[in-house]
């Protein structure tokens, strides 16, 4: 399988998995508070990856420390709390739609950080993708406009942190094995999440609720599949296909998120479907091979 084909296959898989993460968060919120869902997500992912630390314990921590912080804190810990907080007031599908802002911030941060200016067609693709994402929000009728604006800001912040993480991984962890990077990144954030879970939340009380085990199951799938395993694959994609290509999976994520939203009774308008089609086109445009101007 050619690398370009493999990259697209990984992109689709990531989109399906992460597009499903928003409905899993929603299910987790049925029994737990938003900060509990976030802390559980990071903690369970950490515990799942902990045995791998026995194999991948050798690392040049001084060399990779900054990159691991970008990956663990900016790419996982903080966004986990921001996304679940947002979903306390806005729909899972709308949260997934707003996640499409990540490539835009990846381009902006990459330009400021690496002093690289993308070609005109890539800029055009990002712009129309951003406009389409805005259209998805504007035409959403599932929640009040005031909630959309206020809690959408949490998602916007999360996408900024994602973009920082993507560029940080590319700069500082490009020569570090994906599994080793993921294991060590969660080794930083996992203990923090565990301590927070048992000292600053009502998890012990909420886990005794009748529906808690079911919600905990959804969060476990979110943590193990949506965080631990896919982060490994995502890091590989960043290194082999580039930060912008990797982040563009967030243009496909809204389609999956909306699909789950429809299944769960959320409404999608015809204008939103048009916006989805534009998003797909934007993915093609921003990933066309092109030269970069420096």
Phi and psi in degrees as GROMACS dihedral restraints (atoms count N, CA, C in turn):
[ dihedral_restraints ]
;  ai    aj    ak    al  type     phi  dphi    fc
    3     4     5     6     1   -68.2    20    10
    4     5     6     7     1   152.0    20    10
    6     7     8     9     1   -58.8    20    10
    7     8     9    10     1   -40.0    20    10
    9    10    11    12     1   -63.3    20    10
   10    11    12    13     1   -41.1    20    10
   12    13    14    15     1   -66.9    20    10
   13    14    15    16     1   -43.3    20    10
   15    16    17    18     1   -60.6    20    10
   16    17    18    19     1   -39.7    20    10
   18    19    20    21     1   -61.2    20    10
   19    20    21    22     1   -41.5    20    10
   21    22    23    24     1   -68.6    20    10
   22    23    24    25     1   -37.3    20    10
   24    25    26    27     1   -63.2    20    10
   25    26    27    28     1   -44.8    20    10
   27    28    29    30     1   -62.7    20    10
   28    29    30    31     1   -40.6    20    10
   30    31    32    33     1   -58.4    20    10
   31    32    33    34     1   -44.3    20    10
   33    34    35    36     1   -66.6    20    10
   34    35    36    37     1   -43.9    20    10
   36    37    38    39     1   -61.0    20    10
   37    38    39    40     1   -45.7    20    10
   39    40    41    42     1   -61.3    20    10
   40    41    42    43     1   -40.1    20    10
   42    43    44    45     1   -62.9    20    10
   43    44    45    46     1   -41.3    20    10
   45    46    47    48     1   -66.3    20    10
   46    47    48    49     1   -44.3    20    10
   48    49    50    51     1   -68.2    20    10
   49    50    51    52     1   -51.4    20    10
   51    52    53    54     1   -72.6    20    10
   52    53    54    55     1   -27.1    20    10
   54    55    56    57     1   -66.6    20    10
   55    56    57    58     1   -26.3    20    10
   57    58    59    60     1   -84.5    20    10
   58    59    60    61     1   -13.2    20    10
   60    61    62    63     1   -66.1    20    10
   61    62    63    64     1   -28.0    20    10
   63    64    65    66     1   -71.9    20    10
   64    65    66    67     1   -36.6    20    10
   66    67    68    69     1   -71.8    20    10
   67    68    69    70     1   -31.1    20    10
   69    70    71    72     1   -67.7    20    10
   70    71    72    73     1   -38.8    20    10
   72    73    74    75     1   -60.8    20    10
   73    74    75    76     1   -43.4    20    10
   75    76    77    78     1   -59.8    20    10
   76    77    78    79     1   -42.2    20    10
   78    79    80    81     1   -67.4    20    10
   79    80    81    82     1   -36.2    20    10
   81    82    83    84     1   -65.9    20    10
   82    83    84    85     1   -34.0    20    10
   84    85    86    87     1   -71.7    20    10
   85    86    87    88     1    -8.6    20    10
   87    88    89    90     1   -69.7    20    10
   88    89    90    91     1   -23.5    20    10
   90    91    92    93     1  -122.3    20    10
   91    92    93    94     1   -21.5    20    10
   93    94    95    96     1  -124.0    20    10
   94    95    96    97     1   157.4    20    10
   96    97    98    99     1   -71.8    20    10
   97    98    99   100     1   164.7    20    10
   99   100   101   102     1   -61.4    20    10
  100   101   102   103     1   -41.7    20    10
  102   103   104   105     1   -70.6    20    10
  103   104   105   106     1   -26.9    20    10
  105   106   107   108     1   -70.2    20    10
  106   107   108   109     1   -42.2    20    10
  108   109   110   111     1   -61.0    20    10
  109   110   111   112     1   -44.1    20    10
  111   112   113   114     1   -64.4    20    10
  112   113   114   115     1   -47.3    20    10
  114   115   116   117     1   -65.0    20    10
  115   116   117   118     1   -38.5    20    10
  117   118   119   120     1   -64.5    20    10
  118   119   120   121     1   -40.9    20    10
  120   121   122   123     1   -58.5    20    10
  121   122   123   124     1   -48.4    20    10
  123   124   125   126     1   -70.6    20    10
  124   125   126   127     1   -40.5    20    10
  126   127   128   129     1   -65.1    20    10
  127   128   129   130     1   -45.8    20    10
  129   130   131   132     1   -66.3    20    10
  130   131   132   133     1   -40.3    20    10
  132   133   134   135     1   -60.9    20    10
  133   134   135   136     1   -41.7    20    10
  135   136   137   138     1   -62.5    20    10
  136   137   138   139     1   -46.5    20    10
  138   139   140   141     1   -65.4    20    10
  139   140   141   142     1   -34.9    20    10
  141   142   143   144     1   -65.7    20    10
  142   143   144   145     1   -38.8    20    10
  144   145   146   147     1   -86.0    20    10
  145   146   147   148     1   -14.1    20    10
  147   148   149   150     1   -55.1    20    10
  148   149   150   151     1   -42.1    20    10
  150   151   152   153     1   -59.9    20    10
  151   152   153   154     1   -29.0    20    10
  153   154   155   156     1   -68.3    20    10
  154   155   156   157     1   -20.3    20    10
  156   157   158   159     1   -64.8    20    10
  157   158   159   160     1   -26.5    20    10
  159   160   161   162     1   -63.9    20    10
  160   161   162   163     1   -31.6    20    10
  162   163   164   165     1   -89.8    20    10
  163   164   165   166     1   -33.8    20    10
  165   166   167   168     1  -111.6    20    10
  166   167   168   169     1    34.1    20    10
  168   169   170   171     1   -75.8    20    10
  169   170   171   172     1   -21.8    20    10
  171   172   173   174     1   -80.1    20    10
  172   173   174   175     1   118.7    20    10
  174   175   176   177     1  -157.7    20    10
  175   176   177   178     1   148.4    20    10
  177   178   179   180     1   -84.7    20    10
  178   179   180   181     1    84.2    20    10
  180   181   182   183     1   -62.0    20    10
  181   182   183   184     1   -34.0    20    10
  183   184   185   186     1   -64.1    20    10
  184   185   186   187     1   -38.2    20    10
  186   187   188   189     1   -73.3    20    10
  187   188   189   190     1   -39.6    20    10
  189   190   191   192     1  -103.9    20    10
  190   191   192   193     1     1.4    20    10
  192   193   194   195     1   -56.4    20    10
  193   194   195   196     1   -49.4    20    10
  195   196   197   198     1   -60.4    20    10
  196   197   198   199     1   -45.5    20    10
  198   199   200   201     1   -62.8    20    10
  199   200   201   202     1   -38.4    20    10
  201   202   203   204     1   -68.2    20    10
  202   203   204   205     1   -33.6    20    10
  204   205   206   207     1   -66.1    20    10
  205   206   207   208     1   -44.4    20    10
  207   208   209   210     1   -57.2    20    10
  208   209   210   211     1   -45.8    20    10
  210   211   212   213     1   -70.1    20    10
  211   212   213   214     1   -48.3    20    10
  213   214   215   216     1   -74.8    20    10
  214   215   216   217     1   -47.7    20    10
  216   217   218   219     1   -82.8    20    10
  217   218   219   220     1   -52.0    20    10
  219   220   221   222     1   -78.4    20    10
  220   221   222   223     1   -31.1    20    10
  222   223   224   225     1   -92.3    20    10
  223   224   225   226     1   -14.4    20    10
  225   226   227   228     1  -134.8    20    10
  226   227   228   229     1   -58.7    20    10
  228   229   230   231     1   -61.7    20    10
  229   230   231   232     1   -58.7    20    10
  231   232   233   234     1   -65.3    20    10
  232   233   234   235     1   -47.6    20    10
  234   235   236   237     1   -59.0    20    10
  235   236   237   238     1   -33.4    20    10
  237   238   239   240     1   -58.8    20    10
  238   239   240   241     1   -42.8    20    10
  240   241   242   243     1   -72.1    20    10
  241   242   243   244     1   -38.5    20    10
  243   244   245   246     1   -67.3    20    10
  244   245   246   247     1   -42.5    20    10
  246   247   248   249     1   -65.3    20    10
  247   248   249   250     1   -45.0    20    10
  249   250   251   252     1   -68.0    20    10
  250   251   252   253     1   -34.7    20    10
  252   253   254   255     1   -62.6    20    10
  253   254   255   256     1   -42.4    20    10
  255   256   257   258     1   -62.1    20    10
  256   257   258   259     1   -39.9    20    10
  258   259   260   261     1   -74.9    20    10
  259   260   261   262     1    -1.7    20    10
  261   262   263   264     1   -74.1    20    10
  262   263   264   265     1   -17.1    20    10
  264   265   266   267     1  -129.9    20    10
  265   266   267   268     1   -23.1    20    10
  267   268   269   270     1  -117.4    20    10
  268   269   270   271     1   160.7    20    10
  270   271   272   273     1   -69.8    20    10
  271   272   273   274     1   159.1    20    10
  273   274   275   276     1   -64.6    20    10
  274   275   276   277     1   -36.8    20    10
  276   277   278   279     1   -68.3    20    10
  277   278   279   280     1   -39.6    20    10
  279   280   281   282     1   -66.5    20    10
  280   281   282   283     1   -38.6    20    10
  282   283   284   285     1   -59.9    20    10
  283   284   285   286     1   -42.3    20    10
  285   286   287   288     1   -64.3    20    10
  286   287   288   289     1   -36.3    20    10
  288   289   290   291     1   -64.3    20    10
  289   290   291   292     1   -46.3    20    10
  291   292   293   294     1   -65.6    20    10
  292   293   294   295     1   -23.6    20    10
  294   295   296   297     1   -61.6    20    10
  295   296   297   298     1   -17.7    20    10
  297   298   299   300     1   -69.8    20    10
  298   299   300   301     1    -2.6    20    10
  300   301   302   303     1   -76.3    20    10
  301   302   303   304     1   -14.3    20    10
  303   304   305   306     1   -55.1    20    10
  304   305   306   307     1   -48.1    20    10
  306   307   308   309     1   -59.8    20    10
  307   308   309   310     1   -34.4    20    10
  309   310   311   312     1   -61.7    20    10
  310   311   312   313     1   -48.8    20    10
  312   313   314   315     1   -70.2    20    10
  313   314   315   316     1   -28.6    20    10
  315   316   317   318     1   -63.5    20    10
  316   317   318   319     1   -42.2    20    10
  318   319   320   321     1   -64.3    20    10
  319   320   321   322     1   -47.2    20    10
  321   322   323   324     1   -63.5    20    10
  322   323   324   325     1   -48.6    20    10
  324   325   326   327     1   -66.3    20    10
  325   326   327   328     1   -39.2    20    10
  327   328   329   330     1   -61.8    20    10
  328   329   330   331     1   -40.0    20    10
  330   331   332   333     1   -64.6    20    10
  331   332   333   334     1   -44.2    20    10
  333   334   335   336     1   -69.7    20    10
  334   335   336   337     1   -35.7    20    10
  336   337   338   339     1   -82.0    20    10
  337   338   339   340     1   -50.3    20    10
  339   340   341   342     1   -99.9    20    10
  340   341   342   343     1    -0.9    20    10
  342   343   344   345     1    59.3    20    10
  343   344   345   346     1    34.7    20    10
  345   346   347   348     1  -109.8    20    10
  346   347   348   349     1   134.8    20    10
  348   349   350   351     1  -109.5    20    10
  349   350   351   352     1   120.1    20    10
  351   352   353   354     1   -68.9    20    10
  352   353   354   355     1   158.1    20    10
  354   355   356   357     1   -66.1    20    10
  355   356   357   358     1   166.5    20    10
  357   358   359   360     1   -62.2    20    10
  358   359   360   361     1   -40.4    20    10
  360   361   362   363     1   -66.3    20    10
  361   362   363   364     1   -34.7    20    10
  363   364   365   366     1   -67.8    20    10
  364   365   366   367     1   -41.7    20    10
  366   367   368   369     1   -62.2    20    10
  367   368   369   370     1   -42.1    20    10
  369   370   371   372     1   -60.5    20    10
  370   371   372   373     1   -44.5    20    10
  372   373   374   375     1   -62.2    20    10
  373   374   375   376     1   -42.1    20    10
  375   376   377   378     1   -63.8    20    10
  376   377   378   379     1   -41.7    20    10
  378   379   380   381     1   -64.1    20    10
  379   380   381   382     1   -48.0    20    10
  381   382   383   384     1   -69.0    20    10
  382   383   384   385     1   -30.3    20    10
  384   385   386   387     1   -66.0    20    10
  385   386   387   388     1   -40.8    20    10
  387   388   389   390     1   -65.6    20    10
  388   389   390   391     1   -42.5    20    10
  390   391   392   393     1   -62.2    20    10
  391   392   393   394     1   -42.6    20    10
  393   394   395   396     1   -63.7    20    10
  394   395   396   397     1   -39.2    20    10
  396   397   398   399     1   -64.2    20    10
  397   398   399   400     1   -39.6    20    10
  399   400   401   402     1   -63.3    20    10
  400   401   402   403     1   -39.6    20    10
  402   403   404   405     1   -61.4    20    10
  403   404   405   406     1   -39.1    20    10
  405   406   407   408     1   -60.2    20    10
  406   407   408   409     1   -37.9    20    10
  408   409   410   411     1   -72.8    20    10
  409   410   411   412     1   -44.3    20    10
  411   412   413   414     1   -61.4    20    10
  412   413   414   415     1   -40.1    20    10
  414   415   416   417     1   -88.8    20    10
  415   416   417   418     1     5.2    20    10
  417   418   419   420     1   -78.8    20    10
  418   419   420   421     1   129.6    20    10
  420   421   422   423     1  -118.8    20    10
  421   422   423   424     1    10.5    20    10
  423   424   425   426     1   -77.7    20    10
  424   425   426   427     1   -22.9    20    10
  426   427   428   429     1  -136.0    20    10
  427   428   429   430     1   168.8    20    10
  429   430   431   432     1   -68.5    20    10
  430   431   432   433     1   147.6    20    10
  432   433   434   435     1   -59.5    20    10
  433   434   435   436     1   -39.0    20    10
  435   436   437   438     1   -61.0    20    10
  436   437   438   439     1   -40.9    20    10
  438   439   440   441     1   -66.6    20    10
  439   440   441   442     1   -39.8    20    10
  441   442   443   444     1   -56.0    20    10
  442   443   444   445     1   -48.9    20    10
  444   445   446   447     1   -68.4    20    10
  445   446   447   448     1   -48.7    20    10
  447   448   449   450     1   -65.6    20    10
  448   449   450   451     1   -51.0    20    10
  450   451   452   453     1   -85.4    20    10
  451   452   453   454     1   -15.6    20    10
  453   454   455   456     1   -66.2    20    10
  454   455   456   457     1   -25.6    20    10
  456   457   458   459     1   -63.0    20    10
  457   458   459   460     1   -34.1    20    10
  459   460   461   462     1   -63.5    20    10
  460   461   462   463     1   -40.3    20    10
  462   463   464   465     1   -67.7    20    10
  463   464   465   466     1   -41.0    20    10
  465   466   467   468     1   -57.7    20    10
  466   467   468   469     1   -45.1    20    10
  468   469   470   471     1   -61.4    20    10
  469   470   471   472     1   -40.7    20    10
  471   472   473   474     1   -61.4    20    10
  472   473   474   475     1   -40.6    20    10
  474   475   476   477     1   -68.3    20    10
  475   476   477   478     1   -32.3    20    10
  477   478   479   480     1   -64.3    20    10
  478   479   480   481     1   -44.5    20    10
  480   481   482   483     1   -65.1    20    10
  481   482   483   484     1   -38.3    20    10
  483   484   485   486     1   -58.7    20    10
  484   485   486   487     1   -45.2    20    10
  486   487   488   489     1   -64.1    20    10
  487   488   489   490     1   -39.1    20    10
  489   490   491   492     1   -61.8    20    10
  490   491   492   493     1   -43.1    20    10
  492   493   494   495     1   -63.6    20    10
  493   494   495   496     1   -44.6    20    10
  495   496   497   498     1   -59.0    20    10
  496   497   498   499     1   -47.8    20    10
  498   499   500   501     1   -69.4    20    10
  499   500   501   502     1   -34.1    20    10
  501   502   503   504     1   -66.6    20    10
  502   503   504   505     1   -40.9    20    10
  504   505   506   507     1   -62.8    20    10
  505   506   507   508     1   -43.5    20    10
  507   508   509   510     1   -62.6    20    10
  508   509   510   511     1   -37.8    20    10
  510   511   512   513     1   -80.9    20    10
  511   512   513   514     1   -44.2    20    10
  513   514   515   516     1  -104.2    20    10
  514   515   516   517     1   -18.9    20    10
  516   517   518   519     1  -121.9    20    10
  517   518   519   520     1    18.0    20    10
  519   520   521   522     1   -62.3    20    10
  520   521   522   523     1   -26.6    20    10
  522   523   524   525     1  -105.9    20    10
  523   524   525   526     1    12.2    20    10
  525   526   527   528     1  -103.3    20    10
  526   527   528   529     1   133.9    20    10
  528   529   530   531     1   -53.3    20    10
  529   530   531   532     1   137.3    20    10
  531   532   533   534     1   -60.2    20    10
  532   533   534   535     1   -42.8    20    10
  534   535   536   537     1   -65.4    20    10
  535   536   537   538     1   -45.6    20    10
  537   538   539   540     1   -62.0    20    10
  538   539   540   541     1   -41.6    20    10
  540   541   542   543     1   -62.9    20    10
  541   542   543   544     1   -43.5    20    10
  543   544   545   546     1   -66.4    20    10
  544   545   546   547     1   -44.7    20    10
  546   547   548   549     1   -59.5    20    10
  547   548   549   550     1   -45.3    20    10
  549   550   551   552     1   -72.9    20    10
  550   551   552   553     1   -35.1    20    10
  552   553   554   555     1   -62.5    20    10
  553   554   555   556     1   -43.4    20    10
  555   556   557   558     1   -75.0    20    10
  556   557   558   559     1   -21.6    20    10
  558   559   560   561     1   -68.4    20    10
  559   560   561   562     1   -25.6    20    10
  561   562   563   564     1   -77.8    20    10
  562   563   564   565     1   -47.2    20    10
  564   565   566   567     1   -87.9    20    10
  565   566   567   568     1   -28.0    20    10
  567   568   569   570     1   -58.3    20    10
  568   569   570   571     1   -51.8    20    10
  570   571   572   573     1   -59.1    20    10
  571   572   573   574     1   -36.9    20    10
  573   574   575   576     1   -62.4    20    10
  574   575   576   577     1   -44.5    20    10
  576   577   578   579     1   -65.3    20    10
  577   578   579   580     1   -40.3    20    10
  579   580   581   582     1   -63.6    20    10
  580   581   582   583     1   -46.2    20    10
  582   583   584   585     1   -62.0    20    10
  583   584   585   586     1   -43.7    20    10
  585   586   587   588     1   -62.3    20    10
  586   587   588   589     1   -42.5    20    10
  588   589   590   591     1   -59.1    20    10
  589   590   591   592     1   -42.4    20    10
  591   592   593   594     1   -94.4    20    10
  592   593   594   595     1    -7.2    20    10
  594   595   596   597     1  -116.4    20    10
  595   596   597   598     1   -19.9    20    10
  597   598   599   600     1  -126.9    20    10
  598   599   600   601     1    10.3    20    10
  600   601   602   603     1  -133.0    20    10
  601   602   603   604     1   174.1    20    10
  603   604   605   606     1  -102.1    20    10
  604   605   606   607     1    32.5    20    10
  606   607   608   609     1   -55.9    20    10
  607   608   609   610     1   -44.8    20    10
  609   610   611   612     1   -59.0    20    10
  610   611   612   613     1   -36.0    20    10
  612   613   614   615     1   -75.9    20    10
  613   614   615   616     1   -46.2    20    10
  615   616   617   618     1   -68.7    20    10
  616   617   618   619     1   -29.6    20    10
  618   619   620   621     1   -68.8    20    10
  619   620   621   622     1   -13.1    20    10
  621   622   623   624     1   -90.0    20    10
  622   623   624   625     1    -3.0    20    10
  624   625   626   627     1   -68.8    20    10
  625   626   627   628     1   153.4    20    10
  627   628   629   630     1   -56.1    20    10
  628   629   630   631     1   -38.9    20    10
  630   631   632   633     1   -96.6    20    10
  631   632   633   634     1    10.0    20    10
  633   634   635   636     1   -66.9    20    10
  634   635   636   637     1   -38.8    20    10
  636   637   638   639     1   -64.8    20    10
  637   638   639   640     1   -39.1    20    10
  639   640   641   642     1   -64.4    20    10
  640   641   642   643     1   -46.9    20    10
  642   643   644   645     1   -62.6    20    10
  643   644   645   646     1   -38.3    20    10
  645   646   647   648     1   -64.7    20    10
  646   647   648   649     1   -33.2    20    10
  648   649   650   651     1   -64.5    20    10
  649   650   651   652     1   -43.8    20    10
  651   652   653   654     1   -62.6    20    10
  652   653   654   655     1   -41.9    20    10
  654   655   656   657     1   -65.8    20    10
  655   656   657   658     1   -35.5    20    10
  657   658   659   660     1   -64.3    20    10
  658   659   660   661     1   -41.8    20    10
  660   661   662   663     1   -62.7    20    10
  661   662   663   664     1   -42.0    20    10
  663   664   665   666     1   -60.2    20    10
  664   665   666   667     1   -42.4    20    10
  666   667   668   669     1   -71.8    20    10
  667   668   669   670     1   -49.2    20    10
  669   670   671   672     1   -75.5    20    10
  670   671   672   673     1   -48.1    20    10
  672   673   674   675     1   -85.6    20    10
  673   674   675   676     1   -46.9    20    10
  675   676   677   678     1   -77.5    20    10
  676   677   678   679     1   -17.6    20    10
  678   679   680   681     1  -118.1    20    10
  679   680   681   682     1   -68.0    20    10
  681   682   683   684     1   -59.4    20    10
  682   683   684   685     1   -55.0    20    10
  684   685   686   687     1   -73.6    20    10
  685   686   687   688     1   -44.8    20    10
  687   688   689   690     1   -72.1    20    10
  688   689   690   691     1   -27.2    20    10
  690   691   692   693     1   -64.0    20    10
  691   692   693   694     1   -37.0    20    10
  693   694   695   696     1   -61.2    20    10
  694   695   696   697     1   -47.0    20    10
  696   697   698   699     1   -66.3    20    10
  697   698   699   700     1   -39.3    20    10
  699   700   701   702     1   -64.6    20    10
  700   701   702   703     1   -41.6    20    10
  702   703   704   705     1   -61.1    20    10
  703   704   705   706     1   -39.3    20    10
  705   706   707   708     1   -62.6    20    10
  706   707   708   709     1   -41.5    20    10
  708   709   710   711     1   -65.5    20    10
  709   710   711   712     1   -40.5    20    10
  711   712   713   714     1   -59.7    20    10
  712   713   714   715     1   -43.5    20    10
  714   715   716   717     1   -71.1    20    10
  715   716   717   718     1   -35.7    20    10
  717   718   719   720     1   -92.8    20    10
  718   719   720   721     1   -31.4    20    10
  720   721   722   723     1  -115.2    20    10
  721   722   723   724     1    -9.0    20    10
  723   724   725   726     1   101.8    20    10
  724   725   726   727     1   156.0    20    10
  726   727   728   729     1   -66.0    20    10
  727   728   729   730     1   -41.5    20    10
  729   730   731   732     1   -68.0    20    10
  730   731   732   733     1   -43.9    20    10
  732   733   734   735     1   -60.9    20    10
  733   734   735   736     1   -45.3    20    10
  735   736   737   738     1   -61.7    20    10
  736   737   738   739     1   -43.7    20    10
  738   739   740   741     1   -71.1    20    10
  739   740   741   742     1   -18.5    20    10
  741   742   743   744     1   -71.1    20    10
  742   743   744   745     1    -9.1    20    10
  744   745   746   747     1   -62.3    20    10
  745   746   747   748     1   -21.2    20    10
  747   748   749   750     1   -71.5    20    10
  748   749   750   751     1    -9.7    20    10
  750   751   752   753     1   -78.9    20    10
  751   752   753   754     1   -26.1    20    10
  753   754   755   756     1   -89.7    20    10
  754   755   756   757     1   -25.0    20    10
  756   757   758   759     1   -56.0    20    10
  757   758   759   760     1   -42.2    20    10
  759   760   761   762     1   -57.7    20    10
  760   761   762   763     1   -33.7    20    10
  762   763   764   765     1   -62.5    20    10
  763   764   765   766     1   -45.6    20    10
  765   766   767   768     1   -67.0    20    10
  766   767   768   769     1   -43.2    20    10
  768   769   770   771     1   -61.9    20    10
  769   770   771   772     1   -40.9    20    10
  771   772   773   774     1   -67.8    20    10
  772   773   774   775     1   -37.4    20    10
  774   775   776   777     1   -58.6    20    10
  775   776   777   778     1   -45.7    20    10
  777   778   779   780     1   -66.1    20    10
  778   779   780   781     1   -35.7    20    10
  780   781   782   783     1   -62.2    20    10
  781   782   783   784     1   -43.1    20    10
  783   784   785   786     1   -61.4    20    10
  784   785   786   787     1   -42.6    20    10
  786   787   788   789     1   -61.5    20    10
  787   788   789   790     1   -31.2    20    10
  789   790   791   792     1   -93.5    20    10
  790   791   792   793     1     7.4    20    10
  792   793   794   795     1    95.5    20    10
  793   794   795   796     1     5.3    20    10
  795   796   797   798     1   -79.5    20    10
  796   797   798   799     1   155.6    20    10
  798   799   800   801     1  -101.3    20    10
  799   800   801   802     1   142.2    20    10
  801   802   803   804     1  -129.8    20    10
  802   803   804   805     1   128.4    20    10
  804   805   806   807     1   -85.9    20    10
  805   806   807   808     1   165.8    20    10
  807   808   809   810     1   -62.4    20    10
  808   809   810   811     1   -36.8    20    10
  810   811   812   813     1   -65.4    20    10
  811   812   813   814     1   -33.0    20    10
  813   814   815   816     1   -67.6    20    10
  814   815   816   817     1   -35.5    20    10
  816   817   818   819     1   -63.2    20    10
  817   818   819   820     1   -40.3    20    10
  819   820   821   822     1   -61.6    20    10
  820   821   822   823     1   -42.5    20    10
  822   823   824   825     1   -62.7    20    10
  823   824   825   826     1   -36.7    20    10
  825   826   827   828     1   -62.4    20    10
  826   827   828   829     1   -42.8    20    10
  828   829   830   831     1   -60.9    20    10
  829   830   831   832     1   -39.0    20    10
  831   832   833   834     1   -66.1    20    10
  832   833   834   835     1   -38.3    20    10
  834   835   836   837     1   -60.8    20    10
  835   836   837   838     1   -42.7    20    10
  837   838   839   840     1   -61.5    20    10
  838   839   840   841     1   -42.1    20    10
  840   841   842   843     1   -62.9    20    10
  841   842   843   844     1   -38.5    20    10
  843   844   845   846     1   -65.4    20    10
  844   845   846   847     1   -33.7    20    10
  846   847   848   849     1   -60.9    20    10
  847   848   849   850     1   -42.5    20    10
  849   850   851   852     1   -64.1    20    10
  850   851   852   853     1   -43.8    20    10
  852   853   854   855     1   -64.9    20    10
  853   854   855   856     1   -47.3    20    10
  855   856   857   858     1   -74.1    20    10
  856   857   858   859     1   -13.8    20    10
  858   859   860   861     1  -106.7    20    10
  859   860   861   862     1     6.8    20    10
  861   862   863   864     1   -66.6    20    10
  862   863   864   865     1   136.8    20    10
  864   865   866   867     1   -57.5    20    10
  865   866   867   868     1   132.6    20    10
  867   868   869   870     1  -158.8    20    10
  868   869   870   871     1   162.9    20    10
  870   871   872   873     1   -88.2    20    10
  871   872   873   874     1   150.8    20    10
  873   874   875   876     1  -104.9    20    10
  874   875   876   877     1   138.4    20    10
  876   877   878   879     1   -94.2    20    10
  877   878   879   880     1   135.5    20    10
